[in-house]
Amino acid sequence: MQIRVLADRGYRFIPAVFQYSAGVAAEPGFRIERARFTAPVPMVEGWRRIAAHLDMLGLPRTAFCACELRSPAPFDDAGFIDFNRGYAAVLREWSVLLDDGAQGNPVARSNVCPERDKPAEPGFHAFCYAVPDTAAAPSFVAAGSGESMEGNASYRERTVAHGDTSPAGMLAKARHVLGVMEARMAALGFAWRDATAAQVYTVFDLYPFLAEEIVARGAARHGLTWHYCRPPVIGLDYEMDCRAVSVERVLPA
């Protein structure tokens, strides 16, 4: 995987697609910090709250490097594209996007849909930013990935075991996603032993492969946070993300 360094922002990233990068890691002299809201904050208000938080810390908008979103329900392909265009427009306004095409978005992202207690509209669950810190331990955020392979085909055509939520189908999906997480961490210079948190998003049973796939790989060294959520696109059933972050804040919604 290619890595691009944004030394002036304090982090490097894995280029991916126009709506997100595949992951970010702090450069020497910086740390990645995470802030989570106590409940999802709608997008417009969330952008305002994030800007105010960065201002309070004396950080530029370009310090924003990752986020976790919540949506009411999975999108179809066209709806997801429309949502992503609006999201990217704010990043462009903040000068976060790089002016070099489809892989110029450095911000890692997860976007999932709670099956219960659904938000009324898309919003922010958490966000991350790079902070100067000469004594910081290495930190990273690997973006969320569902069981779709990269490419230009539709999500249906790229999805592992599409429509198969049997134990065998979910195992195939999990193996694919775990492999993606490992590849992203490796590209950034990390492995499961470095992660401080791993999150999984599915409404299907993961217990049959929890021990032999997730725990055995070291992905649950600090436990595993299971969010009863669906991935953001219709037809996807399993998503994960992971991170190594030493400073995490909780903000009122």
FITORNU-930927 format. One record per residue (C-alpha): residue in three letters; x, y, z. Coordinates in steps of 0.5 Angstrom, whole numbers, padded with zeros to 4 digits, always signed. Example, Ala and Ser with C-alpha at 12.3 -4.5 7.8 and 13.67 -1.06 7.14 Angstrom:
<rs>
ALA+0025-0009+0016;SER+0027-0002+0014;
</rs>
This chain:
<rs>
MET+0000+0000+0000;GLN+0002+0007-0002;ILE+0004+0012+0004;ARG+0003+0019+0004;VAL+0006+0024+0009;LEU+0003+0030+0011;ALA+0009+0033+0016;ASP+0006+0040+0017;ARG-0001+0036+0019;GLY+0003+0031+0024;TYR+0001+0025+0021;ARG+0001+0020+0015;PHE-0004+0016+0011;ILE-0006+0011+0006;PRO-0010+0014+0000;ALA-0016+0010-0002;VAL-0022+0013-0005;PHE-0025+0020-0005;GLN-0029+0019+0001;TYR-0024+0017+0006;SER-0017+0014+0007;ALA-0015+0007+0009;GLY-0012+0009+0015;VAL-0008+0015+0019;ALA-0002+0015+0024;ALA+0002+0020+0027;GLU+0008+0023+0025;PRO+0014+0023+0030;GLY+0013+0029+0035;PHE+0005+0028+0035;ARG+0000+0024+0037;ILE-0007+0022+0035;GLU-0013+0024+0040;ARG-0020+0021+0040;ALA-0026+0025+0042;ARG-0033+0021+0043;PHE-0040+0024+0044;THR-0044+0021+0049;ALA-0050+0021+0043;PRO-0049+0022+0036;VAL-0049+0029+0034;PRO-0052+0031+0027;MET-0047+0033+0021;VAL-0048+0040+0021;GLU-0048+0041+0029;GLY-0042+0036+0029;TRP-0038+0040+0024;ARG-0039+0046+0028;ARG-0038+0042+0035;ILE-0031+0039+0032;ALA-0029+0046+0029;ALA-0030+0049+0036;HIS-0026+0043+0040;LEU-0020+0044+0035;ASP-0021+0052+0036;MET-0021+0050+0044;LEU-0014+0046+0043;GLY-0011+0051+0039;LEU-0011+0047+0033;PRO-0012+0048+0025;ARG-0018+0045+0022;THR-0013+0041+0018;ALA-0011+0037+0024;PHE-0018+0033+0023;CYS-0016+0026+0021;ALA-0021+0021+0023;CYS-0028+0020+0025;GLU-0034+0015+0026;LEU-0041+0016+0024;ARG-0047+0014+0025;SER-0053+0013+0020;PRO-0060+0011+0021;ALA-0060+0006+0016;PRO-0056+0003+0010;PHE-0055+0007+0004;ASP-0056+0004-0003;ASP-0050+0006-0008;ALA-0053+0012-0011;GLY-0055+0015-0004;PHE-0048+0013-0001;ILE-0045+0017-0007;ASP-0049+0023-0005;PHE-0048+0023+0002;ASN-0040+0022+0001;ARG-0040+0028-0004;GLY-0043+0033+0002;TYR-0039+0030+0007;ALA-0033+0031+0002;ALA-0035+0039+0001;VAL-0034+0041+0008;LEU-0027+0037+0008;ARG-0025+0041+0002;GLU-0028+0048+0005;TRP-0023+0046+0011;SER-0017+0045+0006;VAL-0017+0038+0009;LEU-0017+0035+0002;LEU-0011+0035-0002;ASP-0012+0038-0009;ASP-0010+0031-0013;GLY-0016+0027-0015;ALA-0020+0022-0012;GLN-0014+0019-0007;GLY-0013+0026-0004;ASN-0018+0025+0002;PRO-0013+0024+0008;VAL-0019+0023+0013;ALA-0020+0016+0016;ARG-0027+0014+0017;SER-0032+0009+0019;ASN-0040+0010+0018;VAL-0045+0005+0021;CYS-0052+0004+0022;PRO-0055+0002+0029;GLU-0060-0003+0029;ARG-0063-0001+0035;ASP-0064+0007+0038;LYS-0063+0009+0031;PRO-0061+0017+0030;ALA-0066+0021+0026;GLU-0060+0023+0021;PRO-0053+0022+0020;GLY-0048+0024+0025;PHE-0042+0024+0029;HIS-0040+0019+0034;ALA-0033+0020+0035;PHE-0027+0024+0031;CYS-0019+0024+0032;TYR-0014+0030+0031;ALA-0007+0030+0031;VAL-0004+0034+0037;PRO+0004+0036+0038;ASP+0007+0032+0043;THR+0014+0031+0043;ALA+0014+0025+0048;ALA+0008+0021+0045;ALA+0008+0014+0044;PRO+0006+0012+0037;SER-0001+0012+0035;PHE-0006+0010+0029;VAL-0013+0009+0027;ALA-0015+0004+0021;ALA-0021+0006+0018;GLY-0027+0002+0018;SER-0028-0004+0013;GLY-0034-0008+0011;GLU-0033-0015+0007;SER-0033-0011+0000;MET-0026-0012-0004;GLU-0023-0006-0007;GLY-0025-0004-0015;ASN-0030+0000-0019;ALA-0036-0005-0019;SER-0042-0005-0015;TYR-0042-0006-0008;ARG-0046-0013-0009;GLU-0041-0015-0014;ARG-0035-0014-0010;THR-0038-0017-0003;VAL-0035-0023+0000;ALA-0040-0028+0001;HIS-0046-0023-0001;GLY-0052-0025+0002;ASP-0050-0031+0006;THR-0050-0030+0013;SER-0050-0037+0015;PRO-0044-0039+0020;ALA-0040-0040+0014;GLY-0041-0034+0010;MET-0040-0030+0016;LEU-0033-0033+0017;ALA-0031-0032+0010;LYS-0033-0024+0011;ALA-0030-0024+0018;ARG-0023-0027+0015;HIS-0023-0022+0009;VAL-0024-0016+0014;LEU-0019-0018+0019;GLY-0014-0019+0013;VAL-0016-0012+0011;MET-0015-0009+0018;GLU-0008-0013+0018;ALA-0006-0010+0012;ARG-0007-0003+0014;MET-0004-0003+0020;ALA+0002-0006+0017;ALA+0003-0001+0012;LEU+0003+0004+0017;GLY+0008+0000+0021;PHE+0003-0003+0026;ALA+0000-0010+0028;TRP-0005-0012+0033;ARG+0000-0012+0039;ASP+0000-0005+0038;ALA-0008-0003+0038;THR-0011-0001+0044;ALA-0018-0002+0041;ALA-0022-0006+0036;GLN-0029-0005+0034;VAL-0034-0010+0030;TYR-0040-0008+0027;THR-0045-0013+0025;VAL-0052-0016+0027;PHE-0050-0023+0026;ASP-0047-0028+0031;LEU-0040-0027+0031;TYR-0039-0032+0037;PRO-0037-0038+0032;PHE-0031-0035+0030;LEU-0029-0031+0036;ALA-0024-0035+0039;GLU-0021-0038+0033;GLU-0021-0032+0028;ILE-0021-0026+0032;VAL-0018-0027+0039;ALA-0013-0032+0036;ARG-0010-0027+0032;GLY-0009-0022+0038;ALA-0015-0017+0035;ALA-0018-0018+0042;ARG-0012-0017+0047;HIS-0016-0011+0050;GLY-0023-0014+0049;LEU-0027-0013+0043;THR-0032-0007+0043;TRP-0038-0010+0039;HIS-0043-0005+0036;TYR-0050-0008+0034;CYS-0050-0004+0028;ARG-0050-0005+0020;PRO-0045-0003+0015;PRO-0047+0003+0011;VAL-0049+0000+0005;ILE-0054-0005+0003;GLY-0052-0012+0003;LEU-0046-0011+0007;ASP-0046-0015+0014;TYR-0039-0014+0018;GLU-0035-0009+0019;MET-0029-0007+0023;ASP-0024-0002+0025;CYS-0018-0001+0030;ARG-0014+0004+0033;ALA-0008+0005+0038;VAL-0010+0012+0042;SER-0007+0014+0048;VAL-0011+0020+0050;GLU-0019+0019+0049;ARG-0024+0024+0051;VAL-0032+0024+0052;LEU-0036+0030+0050;PRO-0043+0032+0052;ALA-0048+0031+0046;
</rs>
